[in-house]
Amino acid sequence: MASDSREAFLVELGRSCYQRGWALGTSGNFSAVITRTPLVLTITASGLHKGALSAKQFVRVDANGKVLEGHGRPSAETALHLTVARVRQAGAVLHTHSVWSTLVSGFYAESGGVSIAGYEMLKGLDGVTSHTHREWLPIIDNDQNMTRLAAVIERTLADCPAAHGFLLRGHGLYTWGRVEEEAKRHLEILEFLLEVVGRCRLATTSSAS
């Protein structure tokens, strides 16, 4: 499989996410759209250390997740990436397993999501022009049945058309962008905000006790 600039971009992103503690071990997965019609997605192969990726460790799949090029198995969560790419018309989809996204997904799971407002960093999200913006990140229960989980995600994205990402409970963050750079920016912004929310929640809990 000939390497692509999008795969090279995701290789560097994987290293950055590993160094930041957002994708340790073999956790996380990253994808980018190669062609829209027909839909062809390049995605990290399963079981790879994201701090040591190479452009050859990506698999290209069609809209049904069938491997078209590359070696290895596509990520188990390929169906989720395909759903986001299709529903949000995303050019790249990024999934991380940071400590803070995992904690926050548990803290606010009973509310169905977490609301974030009042932070200047929100202006890094596409279409947001003020710190007064209120970002709603839905929290979805994790499921090992990817077909069923993809259907839940599709319904959630339809119900929350303004969301820039979502959390899988006890699992981590999904975000996306029209192009790779926008997806990367959204990832950095949301990971920052989730750490702020998580630290504030812990501080409030500690002072109350």
C-alpha atoms as an extended CHARMM CRD file, in Angstrom:
* protein
*
       209  EXT
         1         1  MET       CA              0.0000000000        0.0000000000        0.0000000000  PROA      1               0.0000000000
         2         2  ALA       CA              1.4480000000        3.3570000000       -1.0230000000  PROA      2               0.0000000000
         3         3  SER       CA              1.6800000000        5.7220000000        1.9410000000  PROA      3               0.0000000000
         4         4  ASP       CA             -0.3920000000        8.8950000000        1.9730000000  PROA      4               0.0000000000
         5         5  SER       CA              0.1440000000       12.2940000000        3.5730000000  PROA      5               0.0000000000
         6         6  ARG       CA             -2.8830000000       11.6520000000        5.7740000000  PROA      6               0.0000000000
         7         7  GLU       CA             -1.3210000000        8.4950000000        7.1540000000  PROA      7               0.0000000000
         8         8  ALA       CA              1.9510000000       10.3280000000        7.7670000000  PROA      8               0.0000000000
         9         9  PHE       CA             -0.0040000000       12.9810000000        9.6710000000  PROA      9               0.0000000000
        10        10  LEU       CA             -1.7020000000       10.3280000000       11.8330000000  PROA      10              0.0000000000
        11        11  VAL       CA              1.6520000000        8.6700000000       12.5630000000  PROA      11              0.0000000000
        12        12  GLU       CA              2.9440000000       11.9110000000       14.0460000000  PROA      12              0.0000000000
        13        13  LEU       CA             -0.3240000000       12.4570000000       15.8830000000  PROA      13              0.0000000000
        14        14  GLY       CA             -0.0510000000        8.9920000000       17.4170000000  PROA      14              0.0000000000
        15        15  ARG       CA              3.3940000000        9.7910000000       18.7650000000  PROA      15              0.0000000000
        16        16  SER       CA              2.1600000000       13.0770000000       20.1910000000  PROA      16              0.0000000000
        17        17  CYS       CA             -0.8430000000       11.4180000000       21.8570000000  PROA      17              0.0000000000
        18        18  TYR       CA              1.3980000000        8.7500000000       23.3690000000  PROA      18              0.0000000000
        19        19  GLN       CA              3.7980000000       11.3540000000       24.7490000000  PROA      19              0.0000000000
        20        20  ARG       CA              0.8970000000       13.2650000000       26.3000000000  PROA      20              0.0000000000
        21        21  GLY       CA             -0.5150000000       10.1420000000       27.9220000000  PROA      21              0.0000000000
        22        22  TRP       CA             -3.6410000000       10.1780000000       25.7660000000  PROA      22              0.0000000000
        23        23  ALA       CA             -2.9710000000        6.8510000000       23.9750000000  PROA      23              0.0000000000
        24        24  LEU       CA             -0.7940000000        4.5870000000       26.0920000000  PROA      24              0.0000000000
        25        25  GLY       CA              0.0200000000        0.9940000000       25.2220000000  PROA      25              0.0000000000
        26        26  THR       CA             -2.0890000000       -0.0840000000       22.2720000000  PROA      26              0.0000000000
        27        27  SER       CA             -5.0470000000        2.1490000000       23.1770000000  PROA      27              0.0000000000
        28        28  GLY       CA             -6.6540000000        4.6630000000       20.8390000000  PROA      28              0.0000000000
        29        29  ASN       CA             -7.2170000000        4.6560000000       17.1070000000  PROA      29              0.0000000000
        30        30  PHE       CA             -7.0120000000        7.2310000000       14.3340000000  PROA      30              0.0000000000
        31        31  SER       CA             -8.5300000000        7.4090000000       10.8780000000  PROA      31              0.0000000000
        32        32  ALA       CA             -8.8150000000        9.6700000000        7.8490000000  PROA      32              0.0000000000
        33        33  VAL       CA            -10.9870000000        9.6400000000        4.7480000000  PROA      33              0.0000000000
        34        34  ILE       CA             -9.0530000000        8.8050000000        1.5740000000  PROA      34              0.0000000000
        35        35  THR       CA            -12.0310000000        9.1560000000       -0.7800000000  PROA      35              0.0000000000
        36        36  ARG       CA            -15.6080000000       10.1730000000       -0.0420000000  PROA      36              0.0000000000
        37        37  THR       CA            -17.3210000000        8.5180000000       -3.0270000000  PROA      37              0.0000000000
        38        38  PRO       CA            -16.9190000000        5.6570000000       -2.6520000000  PROA      38              0.0000000000
        39        39  LEU       CA            -16.0540000000        5.9920000000        1.0170000000  PROA      39              0.0000000000
        40        40  VAL       CA            -12.5580000000        4.6700000000        1.7370000000  PROA      40              0.0000000000
        41        41  LEU       CA            -11.0960000000        5.1140000000        5.1940000000  PROA      41              0.0000000000
        42        42  THR       CA             -7.5350000000        4.5720000000        6.3650000000  PROA      42              0.0000000000
        43        43  ILE       CA             -7.3480000000        3.4790000000       10.0030000000  PROA      43              0.0000000000
        44        44  THR       CA             -4.7330000000        2.1920000000       12.4030000000  PROA      44              0.0000000000
        45        45  ALA       CA             -4.4000000000       -1.5760000000       12.4140000000  PROA      45              0.0000000000
        46        46  SER       CA             -5.3800000000       -3.3460000000       15.6340000000  PROA      46              0.0000000000
        47        47  GLY       CA             -3.0250000000       -3.8910000000       18.5720000000  PROA      47              0.0000000000
        48        48  LEU       CA             -0.3570000000       -1.3090000000       17.7300000000  PROA      48              0.0000000000
        49        49  HSD       CA              1.5900000000        0.9480000000       20.0620000000  PROA      49              0.0000000000
        50        50  LYS       CA              0.6090000000        4.4800000000       19.0530000000  PROA      50              0.0000000000
        51        51  GLY       CA              3.9840000000        5.8940000000       20.0450000000  PROA      51              0.0000000000
        52        52  ALA       CA              5.7470000000        3.7470000000       17.4500000000  PROA      52              0.0000000000
        53        53  LEU       CA              3.4230000000        3.8060000000       14.4420000000  PROA      53              0.0000000000
        54        54  SER       CA              4.5870000000        3.7760000000       10.8430000000  PROA      54              0.0000000000
        55        55  ALA       CA              2.6610000000        4.6650000000        7.7000000000  PROA      55              0.0000000000
        56        56  LYS       CA              2.6490000000        0.9580000000        6.7820000000  PROA      56              0.0000000000
        57        57  GLN       CA              0.5800000000        0.1160000000        9.8710000000  PROA      57              0.0000000000
        58        58  PHE       CA             -2.6630000000        1.4750000000        8.4780000000  PROA      58              0.0000000000
        59        59  VAL       CA             -5.4200000000       -0.4700000000        6.7730000000  PROA      59              0.0000000000
        60        60  ARG       CA             -7.7510000000        0.9450000000        4.1510000000  PROA      60              0.0000000000
        61        61  VAL       CA            -11.3730000000       -0.1500000000        4.3760000000  PROA      61              0.0000000000
        62        62  ASP       CA            -14.5720000000        0.4710000000        2.4630000000  PROA      62              0.0000000000
        63        63  ALA       CA            -17.8820000000        1.7430000000        3.8320000000  PROA      63              0.0000000000
        64        64  ASN       CA            -18.6380000000       -1.7160000000        5.2290000000  PROA      64              0.0000000000
        65        65  GLY       CA            -15.2780000000       -2.1300000000        6.9470000000  PROA      65              0.0000000000
        66        66  LYS       CA            -13.9360000000       -4.5700000000        4.3490000000  PROA      66              0.0000000000
        67        67  VAL       CA            -10.1600000000       -4.3710000000        3.9820000000  PROA      67              0.0000000000
        68        68  LEU       CA             -9.1090000000       -3.0230000000        0.5870000000  PROA      68              0.0000000000
        69        69  GLU       CA             -5.3860000000       -2.4770000000        1.1990000000  PROA      69              0.0000000000
        70        70  GLY       CA             -2.7990000000       -3.0370000000        3.8920000000  PROA      70              0.0000000000
        71        71  HSD       CA             -1.8220000000       -5.7740000000        6.2920000000  PROA      71              0.0000000000
        72        72  GLY       CA             -3.2740000000       -6.6620000000        9.6790000000  PROA      72              0.0000000000
        73        73  ARG       CA             -6.7340000000       -6.3030000000       11.1340000000  PROA      73              0.0000000000
        74        74  PRO       CA             -8.3890000000       -2.8980000000       11.1920000000  PROA      74              0.0000000000
        75        75  SER       CA             -9.1690000000       -1.4890000000       14.6320000000  PROA      75              0.0000000000
        76        76  ALA       CA            -12.0770000000       -3.2090000000       16.3610000000  PROA      76              0.0000000000
        77        77  GLU       CA            -13.7700000000        0.1970000000       16.4280000000  PROA      77              0.0000000000
        78        78  THR       CA            -13.6720000000        0.7240000000       12.6510000000  PROA      78              0.0000000000
        79        79  ALA       CA            -17.4840000000        0.7260000000       12.5150000000  PROA      79              0.0000000000
        80        80  LEU       CA            -17.5440000000        3.6930000000       14.8990000000  PROA      80              0.0000000000
        81        81  HSD       CA            -15.0960000000        5.6670000000       12.7490000000  PROA      81              0.0000000000
        82        82  LEU       CA            -17.1140000000        4.9080000000        9.6280000000  PROA      82              0.0000000000
        83        83  THR       CA            -20.2950000000        6.0850000000       11.3480000000  PROA      83              0.0000000000
        84        84  VAL       CA            -18.7550000000        9.4100000000       12.4030000000  PROA      84              0.0000000000
        85        85  ALA       CA            -17.1580000000        9.9340000000        8.9890000000  PROA      85              0.0000000000
        86        86  ARG       CA            -20.4940000000        9.3580000000        7.2870000000  PROA      86              0.0000000000
        87        87  VAL       CA            -22.8510000000       11.1760000000        9.6650000000  PROA      87              0.0000000000
        88        88  ARG       CA            -20.6090000000       14.1720000000       10.3710000000  PROA      88              0.0000000000
        89        89  GLN       CA            -18.9310000000       14.2400000000        6.9450000000  PROA      89              0.0000000000
        90        90  ALA       CA            -15.6560000000       14.1530000000        8.8740000000  PROA      90              0.0000000000
        91        91  GLY       CA            -12.3180000000       13.9800000000        7.1010000000  PROA      91              0.0000000000
        92        92  ALA       CA            -10.5750000000       12.5430000000       10.1770000000  PROA      92              0.0000000000
        93        93  VAL       CA            -11.7540000000       10.7860000000       13.3410000000  PROA      93              0.0000000000
        94        94  LEU       CA             -9.5960000000       10.5410000000       16.4670000000  PROA      94              0.0000000000
        95        95  HSD       CA            -10.0890000000        8.3900000000       19.5610000000  PROA      95              0.0000000000
        96        96  THR       CA             -7.9960000000        8.6720000000       22.7280000000  PROA      96              0.0000000000
        97        97  HSD       CA             -7.9490000000        6.9760000000       26.1400000000  PROA      97              0.0000000000
        98        98  SER       CA             -6.7120000000        9.7320000000       28.4350000000  PROA      98              0.0000000000
        99        99  VAL       CA             -7.0420000000        9.5910000000       32.2110000000  PROA      99              0.0000000000
       100       100  TRP       CA             -9.2510000000       12.6870000000       32.3180000000  PROA      100             0.0000000000
       101       101  SER       CA            -11.6470000000       11.6740000000       29.5540000000  PROA      101             0.0000000000
       102       102  THR       CA            -12.0490000000        8.3060000000       31.2590000000  PROA      102             0.0000000000
       103       103  LEU       CA            -12.7180000000        9.8450000000       34.6810000000  PROA      103             0.0000000000
       104       104  VAL       CA            -15.1150000000       12.5010000000       33.3970000000  PROA      104             0.0000000000
       105       105  SER       CA            -17.0580000000        9.8850000000       31.4360000000  PROA      105             0.0000000000
       106       106  GLY       CA            -17.7600000000        8.2020000000       34.7560000000  PROA      106             0.0000000000
       107       107  PHE       CA            -18.3750000000       11.3420000000       36.8130000000  PROA      107             0.0000000000
       108       108  TYR       CA            -21.1870000000       12.5520000000       34.5260000000  PROA      108             0.0000000000
       109       109  ALA       CA            -22.4960000000        9.3150000000       33.0270000000  PROA      109             0.0000000000
       110       110  GLU       CA            -25.8030000000        9.4580000000       34.9000000000  PROA      110             0.0000000000
       111       111  SER       CA            -26.4910000000       12.8660000000       33.3250000000  PROA      111             0.0000000000
       112       112  GLY       CA            -26.0070000000       11.4670000000       29.8380000000  PROA      112             0.0000000000
       113       113  GLY       CA            -23.2490000000       13.9410000000       29.0830000000  PROA      113             0.0000000000
       114       114  VAL       CA            -21.1030000000       16.7540000000       30.3780000000  PROA      114             0.0000000000
       115       115  SER       CA            -21.7430000000       20.4610000000       29.7980000000  PROA      115             0.0000000000
       116       116  ILE       CA            -18.6950000000       22.7220000000       29.4370000000  PROA      116             0.0000000000
       117       117  ALA       CA            -19.0070000000       26.5230000000       29.3770000000  PROA      117             0.0000000000
       118       118  GLY       CA            -17.1470000000       29.6800000000       30.3320000000  PROA      118             0.0000000000
       119       119  TYR       CA            -13.6800000000       28.7790000000       29.0570000000  PROA      119             0.0000000000
       120       120  GLU       CA            -11.7510000000       30.7130000000       26.4300000000  PROA      120             0.0000000000
       121       121  MET       CA            -10.4000000000       27.4570000000       25.0110000000  PROA      121             0.0000000000
       122       122  LEU       CA            -13.8730000000       26.6510000000       23.6940000000  PROA      122             0.0000000000
       123       123  LYS       CA            -13.1590000000       29.1030000000       20.8750000000  PROA      123             0.0000000000
       124       124  GLY       CA            -10.8000000000       26.5400000000       19.3820000000  PROA      124             0.0000000000
       125       125  LEU       CA            -13.8030000000       24.4310000000       18.3690000000  PROA      125             0.0000000000
       126       126  ASP       CA            -15.1860000000       24.9110000000       14.8750000000  PROA      126             0.0000000000
       127       127  GLY       CA            -17.9080000000       27.5690000000       14.7670000000  PROA      127             0.0000000000
       128       128  VAL       CA            -17.4510000000       28.7080000000       18.3680000000  PROA      128             0.0000000000
       129       129  THR       CA            -16.7580000000       32.4330000000       18.7580000000  PROA      129             0.0000000000
       130       130  SER       CA            -17.2390000000       33.1080000000       22.4820000000  PROA      130             0.0000000000
       131       131  HSD       CA            -16.2160000000       31.6650000000       25.8170000000  PROA      131             0.0000000000
       132       132  THR       CA            -19.9110000000       31.7750000000       26.7450000000  PROA      132             0.0000000000
       133       133  HSD       CA            -20.5840000000       28.8650000000       24.3720000000  PROA      133             0.0000000000
       134       134  ARG       CA            -21.9220000000       25.7660000000       26.1020000000  PROA      134             0.0000000000
       135       135  GLU       CA            -20.4750000000       22.5460000000       24.6870000000  PROA      135             0.0000000000
       136       136  TRP       CA            -22.4380000000       19.3680000000       25.3470000000  PROA      136             0.0000000000
       137       137  LEU       CA            -20.3980000000       16.1800000000       25.1430000000  PROA      137             0.0000000000
       138       138  PRO       CA            -22.7230000000       13.1590000000       25.1750000000  PROA      138             0.0000000000
       139       139  ILE       CA            -21.6290000000       10.1340000000       27.2320000000  PROA      139             0.0000000000
       140       140  ILE       CA            -22.4930000000        6.7640000000       25.7240000000  PROA      140             0.0000000000
       141       141  ASP       CA            -22.2930000000        3.4330000000       27.5220000000  PROA      141             0.0000000000
       142       142  ASN       CA            -19.5200000000        1.2760000000       26.1050000000  PROA      142             0.0000000000
       143       143  ASP       CA            -20.4370000000       -1.9400000000       24.3030000000  PROA      143             0.0000000000
       144       144  GLN       CA            -18.2730000000       -4.7140000000       22.8440000000  PROA      144             0.0000000000
       145       145  ASN       CA            -20.8380000000       -5.2220000000       20.0730000000  PROA      145             0.0000000000
       146       146  MET       CA            -19.5710000000       -2.6330000000       17.5870000000  PROA      146             0.0000000000
       147       147  THR       CA            -22.5630000000       -2.8600000000       15.2660000000  PROA      147             0.0000000000
       148       148  ARG       CA            -24.9280000000       -2.0900000000       18.1250000000  PROA      148             0.0000000000
       149       149  LEU       CA            -22.6650000000        0.6380000000       19.4990000000  PROA      149             0.0000000000
       150       150  ALA       CA            -22.3610000000        2.2690000000       16.0640000000  PROA      150             0.0000000000
       151       151  ALA       CA            -26.1570000000        2.4610000000       15.8740000000  PROA      151             0.0000000000
       152       152  VAL       CA            -26.3110000000        4.1710000000       19.2800000000  PROA      152             0.0000000000
       153       153  ILE       CA            -23.6260000000        6.6420000000       18.1990000000  PROA      153             0.0000000000
       154       154  GLU       CA            -25.5140000000        7.4330000000       14.9940000000  PROA      154             0.0000000000
       155       155  ARG       CA            -28.6640000000        8.2310000000       16.9860000000  PROA      155             0.0000000000
       156       156  THR       CA            -26.6750000000       10.3120000000       19.4780000000  PROA      156             0.0000000000
       157       157  LEU       CA            -25.0280000000       12.3640000000       16.7360000000  PROA      157             0.0000000000
       158       158  ALA       CA            -28.4540000000       13.0140000000       15.2090000000  PROA      158             0.0000000000
       159       159  ASP       CA            -29.7940000000       14.1480000000       18.6010000000  PROA      159             0.0000000000
       160       160  CYS       CA            -26.7440000000       16.3620000000       19.2860000000  PROA      160             0.0000000000
       161       161  PRO       CA            -25.9210000000       17.9960000000       15.9320000000  PROA      161             0.0000000000
       162       162  ALA       CA            -23.7320000000       20.7090000000       17.4990000000  PROA      162             0.0000000000
       163       163  ALA       CA            -21.4810000000       18.3370000000       19.4720000000  PROA      163             0.0000000000
       164       164  HSD       CA            -17.7890000000       18.2820000000       18.5310000000  PROA      164             0.0000000000
       165       165  GLY       CA            -17.2000000000       14.9310000000       20.2000000000  PROA      165             0.0000000000
       166       166  PHE       CA            -18.5640000000       12.3150000000       22.5610000000  PROA      166             0.0000000000
       167       167  LEU       CA            -17.3140000000       10.1330000000       25.4150000000  PROA      167             0.0000000000
       168       168  LEU       CA            -17.6040000000        6.3910000000       25.7540000000  PROA      168             0.0000000000
       169       169  ARG       CA            -18.1640000000        5.5890000000       29.4290000000  PROA      169             0.0000000000
       170       170  GLY       CA            -15.0250000000        4.2550000000       31.0800000000  PROA      170             0.0000000000
       171       171  HSD       CA            -13.2950000000        4.3360000000       27.7230000000  PROA      171             0.0000000000
       172       172  GLY       CA            -12.3640000000        7.7140000000       26.2870000000  PROA      172             0.0000000000
       173       173  LEU       CA            -12.9830000000       10.5320000000       23.8150000000  PROA      173             0.0000000000
       174       174  TYR       CA            -14.0110000000       10.5640000000       20.1690000000  PROA      174             0.0000000000
       175       175  THR       CA            -13.6840000000       13.7490000000       18.1410000000  PROA      175             0.0000000000
       176       176  TRP       CA            -13.3300000000       14.6600000000       14.4760000000  PROA      176             0.0000000000
       177       177  GLY       CA            -12.8080000000       17.4370000000       11.9520000000  PROA      177             0.0000000000
       178       178  ARG       CA            -13.3800000000       18.2410000000        8.3160000000  PROA      178             0.0000000000
       179       179  VAL       CA             -9.6370000000       17.8460000000        7.7750000000  PROA      179             0.0000000000
       180       180  GLU       CA             -6.8410000000       16.3050000000        9.8390000000  PROA      180             0.0000000000
       181       181  GLU       CA             -5.6100000000       19.5970000000       11.3300000000  PROA      181             0.0000000000
       182       182  GLU       CA             -9.0950000000       20.5370000000       12.5100000000  PROA      182             0.0000000000
       183       183  ALA       CA             -9.5370000000       17.1190000000       14.1250000000  PROA      183             0.0000000000
       184       184  LYS       CA             -6.1880000000       17.5140000000       15.8920000000  PROA      184             0.0000000000
       185       185  ARG       CA             -7.1940000000       20.9650000000       17.1580000000  PROA      185             0.0000000000
       186       186  HSD       CA            -10.4940000000       19.6400000000       18.4600000000  PROA      186             0.0000000000
       187       187  LEU       CA             -8.6720000000       16.8160000000       20.2150000000  PROA      187             0.0000000000
       188       188  GLU       CA             -6.2780000000       19.1960000000       21.9630000000  PROA      188             0.0000000000
       189       189  ILE       CA             -9.0780000000       21.5770000000       22.9580000000  PROA      189             0.0000000000
       190       190  LEU       CA            -11.3840000000       18.8720000000       24.2970000000  PROA      190             0.0000000000
       191       191  GLU       CA             -8.6380000000       17.0370000000       26.1760000000  PROA      191             0.0000000000
       192       192  PHE       CA             -7.6750000000       20.3380000000       27.8440000000  PROA      192             0.0000000000
       193       193  LEU       CA            -11.2890000000       21.0780000000       28.7800000000  PROA      193             0.0000000000
       194       194  LEU       CA            -11.8960000000       17.5700000000       30.0950000000  PROA      194             0.0000000000
       195       195  GLU       CA             -8.8580000000       17.8720000000       32.3480000000  PROA      195             0.0000000000
       196       196  VAL       CA            -10.1480000000       21.2080000000       33.6720000000  PROA      196             0.0000000000
       197       197  VAL       CA            -13.6030000000       19.7350000000       34.3130000000  PROA      197             0.0000000000
       198       198  GLY       CA            -12.1420000000       16.6600000000       35.9580000000  PROA      198             0.0000000000
       199       199  ARG       CA             -9.7960000000       18.5840000000       38.2140000000  PROA      199             0.0000000000
       200       200  CYS       CA            -12.6080000000       20.9530000000       39.2390000000  PROA      200             0.0000000000
       201       201  ARG       CA            -14.8680000000       18.0110000000       40.0490000000  PROA      201             0.0000000000
       202       202  LEU       CA            -12.2060000000       16.3630000000       42.1990000000  PROA      202             0.0000000000
       203       203  ALA       CA            -11.3870000000       19.6280000000       43.9650000000  PROA      203             0.0000000000
       204       204  THR       CA            -15.0650000000       20.2360000000       44.7380000000  PROA      204             0.0000000000
       205       205  THR       CA            -15.5080000000       16.7020000000       46.0430000000  PROA      205             0.0000000000
       206       206  SER       CA            -12.4030000000       17.0130000000       48.1960000000  PROA      206             0.0000000000
       207       207  SER       CA            -13.4330000000       20.3460000000       49.7470000000  PROA      207             0.0000000000
       208       208  ALA       CA            -16.9520000000       19.0560000000       50.4510000000  PROA      208             0.0000000000
       209       209  SER       CA            -15.5740000000       16.1490000000       52.4470000000  PROA      209             0.0000000000
